[in-house]
Amino acid sequence: MVVFLYPAHAQLRVHKAIEVPLLRNESTFNIVSVNSNGLILFRQLNQPESTIQFIHVDTAFQQRWAGLLPIEKKYTYSNHYVNNNFAYFLFHHREFADISFLVYEIDLATGNFSRYVVNNYIPFLPTHFKATERGLLIGGYFIGKIPVVLFFDFIIAKSKVLPALFNEPGELLQINTSDDESFSILISSRNTQRQKTLWIKNYTPSGELIQNKTLNPTENQSLLFGQITSLPDGRQFIAGTYGNRNSDFSKGIFITRLENDSEVTRYYPFSELQNFFSYLKAQRATRIKERINRKTVKGKKIRLQYRFLVNEFIVHKNEFILLGEAFYPVYKSMDRGYMGGGLAPGGVVFDGYKYTHAVIIGFDQNGELQWDNSFEINDVKSFTLEQFVRIDIQQNKIVLFYLFNNKLRYKVIQNNQLLEQVEYDTTGLSSQYFNDEEGLASLDYWYDGHFTASGTKQTSYRRWGKQSRRVFFVTKLSNR
């Protein structure tokens, strides 16, 4: 393991990089941020026996501890979760011959671990994973469409399926934990009026149901997607997207405040957001706004519909901040001679999701919209819906950033204002001796304005008659 110190760019500071040599056919590493405690690098090794390799480094990339955990080959990594003192790693059976789960709890200070076998009763592939001081929460879908969440209690070392979940088809949106160890489950499904809406199910720290609440959308509308956050005083806020009753397209953003037995929902159409179109070129954005103003003056309704995914909904000081991304599916035509995938000659196939822009919105404690901003997403296309734009909330500004094809783009805002927008070519972050065949794999927020850029590189020593080698690297960046 080698650590390098690189010179800083003009704005983007490149601090250090860690490099771990890899054999030609050896698997690469995943990284887990443990915030100011550093990083955990881990990977599953299959030769000669199946083990998980862990390396824990601090923020200066100095190794704290390392080790190998034996694991049966039939299990594969599924998910992880980190709190202040522990990191949890979830594994499931590769072929579901065994529907139980394995969870390793690793002490961040010492590297000591505990192994839990979480007995399961309903076969499902885990998609959500959280941990509290009282237990583990593993969520997924039974027969691919019915949400289910399993709770494993550390105290009695037993698991149970949470009540009021295993019934109708729906989408498991979020498992939200609170400071008092209680937790909430947010599910999207249709109500008796066939409107798509959200269910909030609140549980005690031991997994007992204490409230089952359904949001009530206005007539002829549906609540499509959302995220929930809970405050220490018992209030809950849900923010997300809404649209027409039978449409998957979003018309705008809603925010709901739940307090005692009251429910207050506010709707904000995309057309009313001040900076929703600011990611476009100035002339085009101006034309769209002028068209909206003309229709508004004439009393006509503005119909703006987008596919929009809400990624984060967090509390910062006295504000609620929502971050989402707009996208659309793209298709490509196939040659008439193509008959694969069950397509008719001359048909089209799905070719991924194209992302257009991210939107960030600030609300006050009453759910009133205070400001909004947007960030253009260039060239990003993915076959799975995932979050690309990340946020770093600083004292008096917010940094939005994403990485794609070795281009790091970030935008610094202060509410509605743009402070700075920069693009960097990240090629060669690991070393001047490395080529770009594999490039950066990911960019993510780390701690206090620092980010991680990671990937696998291969040396080009062969040019000098030397043997090439592969390394996994993590580079530490900041924009401060």
N, C-alpha and C positions, 0 to 999 in steps of 0.2 A: 504494500500500500504506500503510494508516494503522494506527497502534497506539494503543489506548486503555487507560487505567488506570481500573479500576472499584473502588468501595469493597467491602470484605469483608462477607460475611454473618456471622452469629453464629458458626457452626462451619465451614461450607464457605468457604474463602477463594477469592475470585475475583481473580486477579492482573492479568492483561493479556489483550488480545485483538488479533489481527491480522485485518485486513479487506482483501480483494482484490476490487475492482470487477469485475463480470461484465456482458457484454452480454446482451440479452434471450434470445437463443438459444445463448449460449455455454456450453460444458460446464463443469461444476464441477471442483474439485480433489479428489485423493486426498492423504492425508497419511501419511508414513512417519516413525516415531520413530527417531532415531539417538541416543537416550538423552541423555546430558549434552552431546552435540554439537549438539542442537537437533532441528529437524524438516526434512524435505524435502516440499515441496508439488509435486505433478506432475499433469499432465493431457495428454490427447492432443488436438491441434488438427488439424482437417481442411481448413481454409481459410486461404490459397489452396492451400497444399501441406500434406501430412501431416507434422506435427512433434510432438515431446514437449516441453512446457515444464516446466522445473525451477526451483524457487526454494528455496534453502537458507537457513534462519534459525537463529540461536542461541537459547538458552533465554530470552533477553529479547526475542525476535522482531526482532532486528537482522539485516538481510540480510547474508549472507556472500558468496554468489555466486548468479547466475541465468543461465539460458541456454536455448537451443533445440537439440534434437537432431533432425536429419532422419530420417524413417522412412517406408518405403514404406507406402502406404495399405492394402495387402493384409495387413499385420501389425497385430495388436491386443495390448494389454497383457494379461499372464496372471498374473504373480506377482512378488514381490520378496523380497530377503533382505539383511540388514545385518549386517556384523561390525564390528570395531573401527575399521577404516580405510576400508572401501569399502561402497558400496551397489550391489546387483546388480538389474537389471530384466530380466525375461523376457518375450519376445513370441513369439506363434505366428501362423501363417497363419489368416486368417479362415475359409477354406473348405477347408483342408488340401490345396490344390493343390500346395503345397510343404510337406513334412513336417519340414523343418529348422526350427531355432529361432534367434532372435536374442537375444543377451544384451549389455546395456550395463553395463560396470563403471565406476562413477563414484568418483573420489577425493574423499572428504569434505572434505579440507583445501583443495583447489584448484578442484574442479569439473571437472578434466580427466577425459576418459573414454576407454575402450577399447571397441571393438565386436568381438564374437565371433559368428561364424556356426557354430552347433553342428549338424553334420551328423547327421541321424537316419536310422534304417534301418527302423523299425517305426512306422507311423502311430498316434499316440495323443495325446489331449488332456491337457496337463500339469495335475496336481493338487497336486504337491509340488515344492518348489524349495529347495535349500540350496547353500551354497558353502563350500569350505575354501580354505586357501592353495594347495593343489595343484590343485583343480579344481571343477567344477560338477556338481551332482546334480539331474537332472530326472526326476520320477516321474509315472506315470499308468497308464492301462489300455489294453491292446490289445483291440480289438473289445468294449470296454466292460466286460470282466470279468477279464482276465488281467493282473496287476500287472507292470509293466516299469519299470526305472530306467536312465536313460542317464547315463554318466559322461564328462565332457569334461575332458581333462588339459591344464592350462595349459602344461606344459613341452613337450609334443610337439604341442600344438594339434590333437589328434585325439579323437574320441569313440568310445565302445563301449557296448554293452548289457551290463549287469552279469551275470555268470554266476549260475546257480542261481535265476533269477527267472522266466524266460519259459517257463512250463510249464502249471500248473493254474490254474483260476479261484480268485480270492481277493480279499481287501481289503488294499490298501496302507495301513497304519496310520500309519507314521512313518519318517522318515529322521533318524537321530540321529548327530550328529557329536561327536567327542571332541577333547580338547586336543592329542593327539598326531597329529591330522589323519586318524586312522582313522575309520571310520564303520560304522553298523549299519543294517540294514533290518528293520523289523518288519511281518510279514504275517499276516493271519488267514485260515485255510482249514480244510478238514476233513482228518483223518488217515485211515489205512486202516481204523480202527474207526468211521468216519463221525462222530467227535466233532469239533466245532469247536474249534480250538486255535490257538496262535501259533507262528510260525517266526521265529527270530532268525538273521539272516545277517550275519556280521561280515567286513569287508573292510579291506585295507591302504590307506594313503593313495593308492596308485595304482590302486585298484579291483580288487585280486586277492582272491578268496575265501579266507578262512582258517578259517572255522567256519560250519557250517550246523546249527543246534540247533533241535529241536522240543520244546516243553513238553508234559508228560504229565499231562493232567487225570485226576482220580479217575474211577472207573467211573460211568457213567450221568450224567456232567456234561460241560459244555463250557466252554471259556474263550472268552468272547464278544468282548472288546475289551481293549486294553491300551496302555500307554505304557512306553517303556524309557528308562533313564538309565544311563550308564557312569561308573565311578569311575576315578581315575588309577591305582589299584592293580590294575586289570584286572577287578574284580568288576562284575557287571551286575545291575540290579534291574528287574523288570517288574511293574507293578501294573495292575489292570483289573477287569473284572467277569466273573462266572461264572454259569451257569444250568444248567437241565436239558439233557439231550443234544440234544433236537430243539426247543428253545424259544429265541426271541429275547428272552425276558424275563430280567432279571438277578435272582439271589437274594442276591447279596452281592458283596464285594470280595475279590480275592485279591492276594497279593504273592509273587513268586518271586525268590529269590536264586540267581544263577549264579556259581559260583566254581570255577575249574579244570574238573573234570568232574562236580562235584556240583550237584544241583538241589534246593532246599528251597522248598516252596510252603506258604503258610498261607492259610486261608480264613476270612473274617469275614462271616457272614450279616448282612443289614441289621438283623435283629431284635436283634443283639448290640451294635449301636452305641448309645452312651449318648444321643446327641442327634439321632438320625436323624429323630425325629418332633417335635423342638422348634420346627419352623417352623409347626406347627399351633397352633390355639387350645389353651389349657392344658387345658380339660376333655376335648377330643377326644384330645389326646396322652396324657392320663392313662388314658382308657378303653382305648386301644390297648395301652399298656404293661401294664395290669392283665390284659388278655386274653392277652397273650404270657406273662406270669408264671404265669397259671393253667394254660396248656397245658404250660409247661415243668415245673411241679411234677408234672403228671400223666404226664410222659414223652412227650408228644406232640410231633411235629415242627411247627415254625412255617413256614408257606409264605408268604413275602412276595416278590412278584415285581414288578419295575419295569422300565420302559424307561429305561436309564441310560447316559449318554455320558461317558466320562472325557476331560477336556480338557487337564489339566496334571498332570505328575508330575515334581517338581523336588527338588533337594537344597538344604537350608538348614541351615547349621551341621552338627549331627550327626543331623539328621532328614530323612526323606523325606516330602514333602507331596503329597498327591493331591487334586485338585479335579475334581468331576464335577457333572452336572446331570441331574435326573429330568424326564421328559416323557411325554406320551402323544398319539397321533394323535386328531384330532377330525374328525367328519363332519357334513354337514348334508343334510337331505332336500330334494329338488328337486320343483317343481310337476309334476303329471302331464303338463302340456303341454311340459315340457322334454325335448328329444331330443338335445341336443348331447353331444359327447364319447362317443358310443356307449352312452349309458345307456338302460336301459329306463324307461318312464314310472313316476314315483313312486320312482325309485332315489335313492341317496345319493352324494355326491361328497366327496372328501377336502378338508378345510377347514383344514389346517395342523397344526402341533404345538403343544400347550399345555404350557408349562413350569410345574412345580410348586415345585421347590426345588433349591438347590445343596447339596452335601455336601463338606466338607473334612476330611481325615483325616491325622493325623501318625503315622508309623512310626519305630521306632528302627533302628539299623544291622543288627539281626538280623531285621527284618521284623515285630517285635512291635508291635501297635497300642498307641499311647500316649494318644491323645485323638481326639475327633471333634466336629464342630459342623455346623450346617446354617443355611441362609439362604433364607427364603421368597422366591419369585419371583412377583410379582403381575402379572397382566394380560398377560404376554408370550405371544404366539402368532406363529409363523413358519412359512413354507412350506418352509424349508430348515433342516436341523439345523446350528446354529452355536453358538458359545460366546457367552453373554450376560454371565455373571458373571466379573469379573476380580478378581485378587488383588494387593495391595500388601503385601509382607512387610517389616515394619519391625523395629526392634531387639527389642522385647518384646511385639509385638502384630501381628495380621494384619488388614488391611482388605479386606472383600469389598464389591464395588459393581457396579451395573449401571444402565443408562439405558434407559427406554422411555417413549414418549409424553411427552417433556419432563419426566419425573420421574426424578430421581437418587436412588437408594436405596443406602445403604451401612450396613454392620454392622462393628463393631470387636470382635474377639475376642482372647482370650488362652487358647489351648488350648480347654478345655471351657467357659470362662467367657465371658459376654457383657459387654462393657464399654460399648458404646454402639450405638444403632441410630437412624438419622435418615433422613428423606425431605425432599428439596428440590425445589421447582418451579424448573426451569431456564429457564422462559419469559423471553425478553428478555435473555439473557446478552450478546448482541452489542451492543445499543444500545436505548435507550428509543424510538427512532424506527422500530424494525422490528416488523413484525407477525409472526404465527406460522403463516403459511400453509404453509411448508415445514418449519420447526423444525429441531431438532438431528438430525444424521444418525448420529453415533456418539460414543461415549465410550470412551477407552482410557487405559491406564497410560502414563506418559511416563518420568519419572525421579525418584528420591529423594522419593517421596510426592506428586509432581505428576501431574496428569491433563490430557488434552486433551478438550474438548467442541467438536465441529465441526459445521458445517452450512451451509445457504444461506438467506439472509433477503432479504426485499424491503422497501424503505422504504415508508412510508405518507405520503410528502410530498404526495400528491395532495389530501389534506385541506386543505392550505394553498395549493393551486393550483400546486404545483411538480411537476416530473417525477419519477416514482418510479425507483428503480434497484435492482439486485440486487447482492449481495456474497456472497462466500464468507468465512466467518470461522472462526477457531480461538481458543478461549478457554482460558486456563491456569488450572487449579484445583488446590487442595490441601486436605487436611483436617488439616494440622498447624498 
